[in-house]
Amino acid sequence: MSDEPRFSLVAFALALVTVSLGTAAGLAFVPVVGTYFGTLAGAFVAGLAVEKRPVLEGGLTGVIAGLGVLAAGPFVGSGIGAAVAGLAAVGPLTLLVSVALSFAVGAFGAHFGDDLRDGLTETVEEPDSGSTDISDLGVAPLTESAEDEIESVREATDESAAVEETAADDASEAGEKELEYE
């Protein structure tokens, strides 16, 4: 483990902005579950933008956005006091489920964004094109009897292909002879 701090204020601020914008946009387009879609999208963008895994920051901003929607949803324009009273009126189980779901969606979005950024920016190692040794693949070598059986199957396949080719040639010659007699 590294001795770097796990929580970054810069990442949190960026995640707060992107998740808040995503939550508002999601709520505007999909009224019932848009909050979660927007939270996922906003945290995804934060994961793309922040270099060091902003999973905790994405989860926390998801919770803040979810609580903000719960508090302000029914009391838009009524002030902060009405929003706090509305949040207190929500049942504890509903509040717990909403907080857990908001954290999970925010954390997943940040994780997916971070994984996509890592996948797009890391170099892919090229395998040696000249190496065809089976031991390079981590597979046990074949026994001698298995190699003999594979070779006999190849020979039988080659023979049946030759027989089919000869039969096809004979059939085409017979067709040509019939045309000559007509």
Backbone as CSV, one residue per row, in Angstrom:
resi,resn,N_x,N_y,N_z,CA_x,CA_y,CA_z,C_x,C_y,C_z
1,MET,0.839,-1.184,0.000,0.000,0.000,0.000,0.881,1.244,0.000
2,SER,0.378,2.257,-0.611,1.133,3.510,-0.631,0.702,4.383,0.537
3,ASP,1.533,5.353,0.860,1.222,6.239,1.968,0.534,7.513,1.495
4,GLU,-0.017,7.490,0.266,-0.773,8.635,-0.251,-2.141,8.678,0.420
5,PRO,-2.690,9.861,0.609,-4.030,9.937,1.210,-5.068,9.319,0.282
6,ARG,-6.039,8.658,0.861,-7.079,7.964,0.090,-8.134,8.933,-0.426
7,PHE,-8.359,10.018,0.280,-9.401,10.974,-0.088,-8.743,12.239,-0.615
8,SER,-9.214,12.715,-1.775,-8.649,13.917,-2.375,-9.728,14.990,-2.476
9,LEU,-9.444,16.165,-1.953,-10.415,17.260,-2.026,-10.637,17.724,-3.468
10,VAL,-9.589,17.706,-4.272,-9.727,18.108,-5.675,-10.636,17.124,-6.411
11,ALA,-10.405,15.833,-6.189,-11.252,14.820,-6.818,-12.683,14.931,-6.309
12,PHE,-12.837,15.206,-5.023,-14.175,15.365,-4.455,-14.898,16.565,-5.077
13,ALA,-14.196,17.678,-5.221,-14.809,18.871,-5.818,-15.218,18.609,-7.261
14,LEU,-14.337,17.951,-8.017,-14.673,17.634,-9.405,-15.846,16.664,-9.463
15,ALA,-15.816,15.656,-8.615,-16.915,14.686,-8.582,-18.216,15.352,-8.147
16,LEU,-18.141,16.277,-7.210,-19.343,16.981,-6.762,-19.974,17.768,-7.907
17,VAL,-19.140,18.431,-8.692,-19.663,19.200,-9.835,-20.257,18.265,-10.885
18,THR,-19.499,17.229,-11.285,-19.989,16.354,-12.356,-21.202,15.540,-11.922
19,VAL,-21.203,15.044,-10.700,-22.346,14.260,-10.222,-23.573,15.148,-10.053
20,SER,-23.394,16.356,-9.551,-24.537,17.267,-9.396,-25.154,17.609,-10.748
21,LEU,-24.295,17.919,-11.714,-24.806,18.213,-13.057,-25.466,16.985,-13.678
22,GLY,-24.839,15.828,-13.508,-25.423,14.601,-14.036,-26.750,14.266,-13.387
23,THR,-26.840,14.449,-12.086,-28.083,14.168,-11.366,-29.200,15.101,-11.819
24,ALA,-28.886,16.372,-11.961,-29.895,17.338,-12.421,-30.346,17.008,-13.844
25,ALA,-29.392,16.680,-14.719,-29.749,16.345,-16.103,-30.552,15.048,-16.156
26,GLY,-30.142,14.057,-15.373,-30.880,12.794,-15.356,-32.288,12.965,-14.836
27,LEU,-32.456,13.769,-13.820,-33.776,14.021,-13.252,-34.658,14.783,-14.236
28,ALA,-34.051,15.628,-15.054,-34.824,16.391,-16.043,-35.327,15.498,-17.179
29,PHE,-34.541,14.480,-17.544,-34.917,13.638,-18.682,-35.711,12.401,-18.287
30,VAL,-35.404,11.796,-17.156,-36.108,10.599,-16.695,-36.585,10.882,-15.279
31,PRO,-37.832,11.289,-15.117,-38.295,11.786,-13.812,-38.168,10.814,-12.636
32,VAL,-38.419,9.539,-12.788,-38.463,8.660,-11.624,-37.074,8.176,-11.203
33,VAL,-36.305,7.595,-12.113,-35.000,7.035,-11.765,-33.848,7.815,-12.386
34,GLY,-34.127,8.958,-12.934,-33.093,9.765,-13.578,-31.999,10.203,-12.637
35,THR,-32.322,10.332,-11.357,-31.317,10.712,-10.373,-30.160,9.716,-10.397
36,TYR,-30.490,8.437,-10.431,-29.456,7.409,-10.391,-28.705,7.321,-11.726
37,PHE,-29.414,7.454,-12.836,-28.731,7.466,-14.131,-27.781,8.660,-14.230
38,GLY,-28.244,9.809,-13.787,-27.404,11.004,-13.814,-26.225,10.901,-12.869
39,THR,-26.449,10.315,-11.693,-25.359,10.113,-10.737,-24.310,9.182,-11.334
40,LEU,-24.762,8.116,-11.969,-23.844,7.178,-12.607,-23.041,7.874,-13.706
41,ALA,-23.704,8.643,-14.544,-23.019,9.341,-15.638,-22.040,10.389,-15.106
42,GLY,-22.448,11.163,-14.111,-21.568,12.185,-13.545,-20.348,11.576,-12.875
43,ALA,-20.546,10.495,-12.123,-19.415,9.831,-11.475,-18.517,9.166,-12.516
44,PHE,-19.099,8.686,-13.599,-18.325,8.110,-14.697,-17.375,9.158,-15.284
45,VAL,-17.904,10.364,-15.497,-17.075,11.456,-16.020,-15.973,11.811,-15.015
46,ALA,-16.310,11.823,-13.746,-15.297,12.103,-12.719,-14.219,11.022,-12.730
47,GLY,-14.608,9.769,-12.903,-13.642,8.677,-12.981,-12.736,8.805,-14.189
48,LEU,-13.284,9.296,-15.292,-12.471,9.529,-16.484,-11.469,10.652,-16.259
49,ALA,-11.879,11.674,-15.528,-11.063,12.882,-15.398,-9.996,12.796,-14.312
50,VAL,-10.247,12.057,-13.252,-9.325,12.034,-12.109,-8.356,10.862,-12.260
51,GLU,-7.088,11.147,-12.060,-6.034,10.145,-12.273,-6.074,9.003,-11.258
52,LYS,-6.330,9.315,-9.989,-6.280,8.297,-8.938,-7.680,7.906,-8.512
53,ARG,-8.076,6.725,-8.798,-9.362,6.111,-8.461,-10.259,6.930,-7.524
54,PRO,-11.190,7.697,-8.056,-12.063,8.516,-7.210,-13.328,7.782,-6.764
55,VAL,-13.192,6.524,-6.357,-14.369,5.735,-5.987,-15.032,6.287,-4.733
56,LEU,-14.263,6.585,-3.717,-14.817,7.132,-2.481,-15.465,8.490,-2.739
57,GLU,-14.791,9.326,-3.499,-15.331,10.655,-3.811,-16.621,10.547,-4.620
58,GLY,-16.641,9.632,-5.588,-17.856,9.434,-6.387,-19.012,8.935,-5.547
59,GLY,-18.723,8.017,-4.621,-19.770,7.509,-3.739,-20.321,8.579,-2.818
60,LEU,-19.431,9.360,-2.227,-19.886,10.419,-1.318,-20.691,11.495,-2.053
61,THR,-20.247,11.869,-3.236,-21.017,12.873,-3.983,-22.337,12.293,-4.472
62,GLY,-22.375,10.994,-4.704,-23.650,10.354,-5.034,-24.633,10.457,-3.877
63,VAL,-24.133,10.234,-2.661,-24.978,10.364,-1.472,-25.466,11.802,-1.318
64,ILE,-24.569,12.762,-1.492,-24.956,14.172,-1.366,-26.018,14.532,-2.400
65,ALA,-25.810,14.071,-3.639,-26.790,14.374,-4.686,-28.129,13.698,-4.399
66,GLY,-28.077,12.440,-3.935,-29.322,11.730,-3.621,-30.087,12.376,-2.488
67,LEU,-29.376,12.767,-1.427,-30.032,13.447,-0.308,-30.550,14.819,-0.729
68,GLY,-29.799,15.469,-1.602,-30.257,16.773,-2.105,-31.562,16.656,-2.870
69,VAL,-31.678,15.621,-3.688,-32.925,15.422,-4.437,-34.058,15.049,-3.491
70,LEU,-33.773,14.183,-2.511,-34.810,13.824,-1.540,-35.281,15.037,-0.738
71,ALA,-34.339,15.865,-0.358,-34.678,17.019,0.482,-35.382,18.102,-0.318
72,ALA,-34.893,18.378,-1.510,-35.422,19.512,-2.265,-36.555,19.141,-3.202
73,GLY,-36.692,17.856,-3.506,-37.695,17.441,-4.477,-39.105,17.963,-4.219
74,PRO,-39.694,17.664,-3.089,-41.078,18.105,-2.865,-41.202,19.569,-2.434
75,PHE,-40.087,20.190,-2.088,-40.162,21.543,-1.532,-39.384,22.567,-2.348
76,VAL,-39.344,22.385,-3.640,-38.615,23.326,-4.487,-39.243,24.706,-4.333
77,GLY,-38.424,25.674,-3.980,-38.895,27.045,-3.805,-39.401,27.364,-2.418
78,SER,-39.420,26.394,-1.497,-39.938,26.633,-0.157,-38.863,26.978,0.857
79,GLY,-37.613,26.884,0.485,-36.523,27.244,1.396,-35.869,26.032,2.021
80,ILE,-34.750,26.298,2.692,-33.949,25.227,3.284,-34.670,24.592,4.471
81,GLY,-35.356,25.368,5.252,-36.065,24.820,6.417,-37.091,23.773,6.004
82,ALA,-37.838,24.059,4.952,-38.838,23.096,4.472,-38.147,21.854,3.909
83,ALA,-36.984,22.028,3.278,-36.255,20.884,2.729,-35.765,19.963,3.848
84,VAL,-35.243,20.542,4.928,-34.771,19.734,6.059,-35.945,19.032,6.722
85,ALA,-37.078,19.718,6.849,-38.275,19.091,7.431,-38.764,17.954,6.540
86,GLY,-38.687,18.145,5.229,-39.102,17.093,4.302,-38.181,15.884,4.380
87,LEU,-36.899,16.116,4.541,-35.941,15.023,4.670,-36.161,14.266,5.973
88,ALA,-36.514,14.977,7.031,-36.787,14.331,8.319,-38.064,13.507,8.262
89,ALA,-38.972,13.856,7.353,-40.235,13.126,7.237,-40.093,11.812,6.474
90,VAL,-38.988,11.643,5.780,-38.762,10.400,5.039,-38.474,9.290,6.031
91,GLY,-39.057,8.123,5.791,-38.853,6.982,6.680,-37.386,6.563,6.738
92,PRO,-36.930,6.063,7.900,-35.520,5.706,8.046,-35.065,4.597,7.084
93,LEU,-35.915,3.623,6.834,-35.539,2.555,5.924,-35.421,3.088,4.488
94,THR,-36.353,3.933,4.106,-36.295,4.550,2.775,-35.049,5.406,2.638
95,LEU,-34.739,6.144,3.661,-33.548,6.988,3.658,-32.278,6.138,3.577
96,LEU,-32.225,5.044,4.336,-31.064,4.164,4.318,-30.872,3.524,2.944
97,VAL,-31.956,3.039,2.341,-31.873,2.436,1.006,-31.426,3.474,-0.017
98,SER,-31.962,4.669,0.077,-31.588,5.728,-0.861,-30.120,6.111,-0.726
99,VAL,-29.631,6.217,0.508,-28.224,6.559,0.738,-27.321,5.437,0.217
100,ALA,-27.659,4.201,0.521,-26.831,3.072,0.067,-26.814,2.973,-1.456
101,LEU,-27.967,3.128,-2.076,-28.050,3.057,-3.534,-27.310,4.218,-4.176
102,SER,-27.435,5.395,-3.619,-26.726,6.566,-4.153,-25.215,6.391,-4.043
103,PHE,-24.740,5.871,-2.910,-23.309,5.637,-2.755,-22.824,4.593,-3.750
104,ALA,-23.574,3.503,-3.879,-23.169,2.428,-4.796,-23.131,2.912,-6.238
105,VAL,-24.148,3.646,-6.662,-24.190,4.137,-8.038,-23.044,5.110,-8.292
106,GLY,-22.781,6.011,-7.361,-21.669,6.948,-7.518,-20.323,6.241,-7.553
107,ALA,-20.137,5.271,-6.677,-18.868,4.531,-6.640,-18.689,3.692,-7.901
108,PHE,-19.744,3.025,-8.367,-19.647,2.227,-9.593,-19.338,3.107,-10.797
109,GLY,-19.999,4.242,-10.876,-19.741,5.151,-11.999,-18.300,5.613,-12.022
110,ALA,-17.756,5.988,-10.856,-16.356,6.421,-10.783,-15.416,5.268,-11.117
111,HIS,-15.739,4.086,-10.655,-14.904,2.916,-10.942,-14.900,2.602,-12.442
112,PHE,-16.073,2.622,-13.072,-16.156,2.329,-14.501,-15.423,3.388,-15.324
113,GLY,-15.554,4.634,-14.952,-14.831,5.701,-15.647,-13.331,5.547,-15.501
114,ASP,-12.887,5.201,-14.305,-11.466,4.999,-14.059,-10.944,3.808,-14.864
115,ASP,-11.707,2.731,-14.905,-11.291,1.561,-15.686,-11.215,1.880,-17.170
116,LEU,-12.171,2.638,-17.680,-12.135,3.009,-19.096,-10.908,3.871,-19.383
117,ARG,-10.631,4.841,-18.524,-9.455,5.693,-18.725,-8.185,4.859,-18.688
118,ASP,-8.084,3.937,-17.746,-6.906,3.072,-17.673,-6.779,2.217,-18.929
119,GLY,-7.887,1.690,-19.395,-7.858,0.858,-20.595,-7.483,1.632,-21.841
120,LEU,-7.851,2.901,-21.901,-7.532,3.702,-23.072,-6.116,4.255,-23.042
121,THR,-5.527,4.395,-21.864,-4.227,5.044,-21.775,-3.063,4.081,-21.565
122,GLU,-3.295,2.854,-21.139,-2.206,1.906,-20.934,-1.787,1.292,-22.260
123,THR,-0.496,1.020,-22.389,-0.006,0.395,-23.613,-0.263,-1.104,-23.561
124,VAL,-0.519,-1.661,-24.711,-0.768,-3.090,-24.822,0.533,-3.763,-25.249
125,GLU,0.932,-4.786,-24.525,2.161,-5.484,-24.856,1.912,-6.415,-26.033
126,GLU,2.803,-6.359,-27.009,2.717,-7.214,-28.183,3.368,-8.557,-27.858
127,PRO,2.716,-9.683,-28.163,3.363,-10.977,-27.947,4.413,-11.212,-29.027
128,ASP,5.388,-12.083,-28.723,6.398,-12.428,-29.722,5.712,-13.160,-30.862
129,SER,5.813,-12.624,-32.071,5.143,-13.246,-33.211,5.901,-14.473,-33.700
130,GLY,7.202,-14.563,-33.429,7.991,-15.687,-33.906,7.879,-16.919,-33.034
131,SER,7.416,-16.792,-31.826,7.360,-17.905,-30.894,6.065,-18.672,-31.049
132,THR,6.180,-19.969,-31.392,5.008,-20.828,-31.471,5.153,-22.024,-30.554
133,ASP,6.068,-21.958,-29.623,6.289,-23.045,-28.687,5.096,-23.146,-27.750
134,ILE,4.536,-24.340,-27.621,3.342,-24.525,-26.796,3.627,-24.279,-25.321
135,SER,4.872,-24.429,-24.899,5.196,-24.193,-23.490,5.050,-22.716,-23.132
136,ASP,5.112,-21.815,-24.149,4.900,-20.392,-23.893,3.461,-20.106,-23.485
137,LEU,2.539,-20.986,-23.866,1.131,-20.782,-23.568,0.729,-21.332,-22.212
138,GLY,1.642,-22.018,-21.552,1.327,-22.581,-20.246,0.531,-23.867,-20.343
139,VAL,0.608,-24.561,-21.514,-0.128,-25.801,-21.720,0.876,-26.943,-21.672
140,ALA,0.499,-28.028,-21.048,1.382,-29.191,-20.970,1.565,-29.780,-22.362
141,PRO,2.760,-30.259,-22.694,2.982,-30.850,-24.015,2.194,-32.151,-24.169
142,LEU,1.891,-32.503,-25.420,1.136,-33.718,-25.705,2.005,-34.947,-25.497
143,THR,1.352,-36.032,-25.139,2.083,-37.289,-25.040,2.322,-37.827,-26.440
144,GLU,3.199,-38.803,-26.557,3.526,-39.353,-27.868,2.319,-40.036,-28.500
145,SER,1.520,-40.736,-27.691,0.342,-41.417,-28.240,-0.701,-40.402,-28.714
146,ALA,-0.823,-39.280,-28.026,-1.770,-38.249,-28.469,-1.309,-37.622,-29.776
147,GLU,0.018,-37.413,-29.917,0.539,-36.867,-31.166,0.303,-37.836,-32.326
148,ASP,0.495,-39.166,-32.061,0.251,-40.183,-33.100,-1.215,-40.184,-33.518
149,GLU,-2.114,-40.046,-32.538,-3.543,-40.040,-32.849,-3.919,-38.803,-33.671
150,ILE,-3.363,-37.656,-33.326,-3.633,-36.436,-34.091,-3.135,-36.587,-35.516
151,GLU,-1.956,-37.177,-35.684,-1.395,-37.367,-37.023,-2.262,-38.327,-37.844
152,SER,-2.780,-39.396,-37.220,-3.637,-40.332,-37.956,-4.948,-39.677,-38.366
153,VAL,-5.490,-38.804,-37.531,-6.709,-38.080,-37.891,-6.435,-37.136,-39.057
154,ARG,-5.285,-36.478,-39.039,-4.923,-35.588,-40.148,-4.794,-36.381,-41.449
155,GLU,-4.133,-37.537,-41.391,-3.968,-38.353,-42.588,-5.322,-38.825,-43.110
156,ALA,-6.196,-39.260,-42.209,-7.532,-39.711,-42.632,-8.317,-38.559,-43.256
157,THR,-8.183,-37.381,-42.708,-8.870,-36.208,-43.253,-8.325,-35.878,-44.636
158,ASP,-7.001,-35.955,-44.786,-6.399,-35.687,-46.089,-6.849,-36.713,-47.119
159,GLU,-6.914,-38.020,-46.718,-7.349,-39.075,-47.637,-8.799,-38.884,-48.049
160,SER,-9.677,-38.537,-47.084,-11.095,-38.357,-47.428,-11.279,-37.129,-48.314
161,ALA,-10.474,-36.120,-48.128,-10.557,-34.956,-48.997,-10.107,-35.320,-50.408
162,ALA,-9.066,-36.165,-50.519,-8.594,-36.593,-51.833,-9.646,-37.458,-52.523
163,VAL,-10.321,-38.341,-51.776,-11.368,-39.190,-52.347,-12.535,-38.324,-52.829
164,GLU,-12.938,-37.350,-52.035,-14.034,-36.460,-52.439,-13.659,-35.665,-53.679
165,GLU,-12.417,-35.225,-53.755,-11.969,-34.461,-54.912,-11.971,-35.343,-56.162
166,THR,-11.531,-36.607,-56.027,-11.527,-37.541,-57.147,-12.952,-37.827,-57.587
167,ALA,-13.858,-38.015,-56.643,-15.257,-38.284,-56.978,-15.880,-37.091,-57.682
168,ALA,-15.557,-35.899,-57.253,-16.091,-34.706,-57.903,-15.536,-34.585,-59.319
169,ASP,-14.262,-34.907,-59.508,-13.669,-34.862,-60.851,-14.323,-35.896,-61.761
170,ASP,-14.552,-37.124,-61.238,-15.195,-38.180,-62.024,-16.605,-37.765,-62.418
171,ALA,-17.337,-37.127,-61.482,-18.711,-36.713,-61.784,-18.716,-35.629,-62.848
172,SER,-17.767,-34.720,-62.817,-17.742,-33.662,-63.820,-17.345,-34.222,-65.184
173,GLU,-16.431,-35.229,-65.208,-16.063,-35.862,-66.472,-17.246,-36.614,-67.048
174,ALA,-18.014,-37.305,-66.198,-19.188,-38.041,-66.665,-20.224,-37.077,-67.235
175,GLY,-20.362,-35.947,-66.629,-21.289,-34.929,-67.140,-20.848,-34.407,-68.486
176,GLU,-19.551,-34.247,-68.665,-19.030,-33.764,-69.947,-19.251,-34.812,-71.035
177,LYS,-19.071,-36.103,-70.706,-19.276,-37.163,-71.684,-20.738,-37.239,-72.094
178,GLU,-21.651,-37.072,-71.153,-23.069,-37.083,-71.498,-23.411,-35.968,-72.459
179,LEU,-22.803,-34.804,-72.263,-23.048,-33.675,-73.156,-22.503,-33.968,-74.555
180,GLU,-21.391,-34.688,-74.639,-20.817,-35.005,-75.935,-21.735,-35.948,-76.707
181,TYR,-22.398,-36.908,-76.060,-23.254,-37.882,-76.727,-24.565,-37.278,-77.155
182,GLU,-24.989,-36.241,-76.578,-26.285,-35.660,-76.912,-26.245,-34.849,-78.132
